[in-house]
Amino acid sequence: MNRYRIVNKISEQEIRQQVKKIARDITNEYQGREPVLIGVLNGVFIFFSDLVREISVPLKIDFVRLASYGSRDVSSGKITLTKDIELPVKGKPVIIVEDIIDTGSTLSFLVAHIKERDPESIKICALINKLERREKKIGIDYWGFEIKEGFMVGYGLDYNEKFRYL
C-alpha cells in the first residue's frame, strides 16, 4: 500500500483571502469590459469556481483540458489538447486560469494556441506560481501563492488523480 505524507502548507483562510484579492484585481482591471475566463481542467475547477463568484464584472466562461503529466508526477514534455475552447475569443480580452504553473510548458502551448484565435489580449492567472522547475519564461499577471519547491495537492490539485478533495 502506498503511503503519503501530506503537510498543510496553505490554510483555507489564506486561500480565501488570495482568491478575493485576485478577484478584486481582475474586477478593477476589467471595468466596462467582459473578459473570457478560460479554466484549465481538471485541477483548476475549485479555484476557478471560487474565483468567478468573487469577480464582479460580467464575464464569459470556457474550459480547456490539456495533458502533460499522464500518471506520473513529472511532466512528460508532450502536451495534448483533449478539450478545446468553444466560445469565440477574437477581439476579446482573455484570462487563462490555472491551478499551478510549474515548468510553464503547458501554459506556453496554450497561450500559443489561444493567440491563433486573435484575442484582444491574454492575461495569466494562477493559484500557485511554482518556480522550482520553470523552463519557459511566462508572465503571470495574477497569482495567489509563490512556492519554490515541493508537490502540492488539495483544492483541486492532485497527485495521480488523488487528493483533489483536500
Summary of the structure (lengths in Angstrom):
residues: 166
radius of gyration: 15.5
end to end distance: 19.9
largest distance: 54.2
contacts: 483
relative contact order: 0.19
helix: 23%
strand: 28%
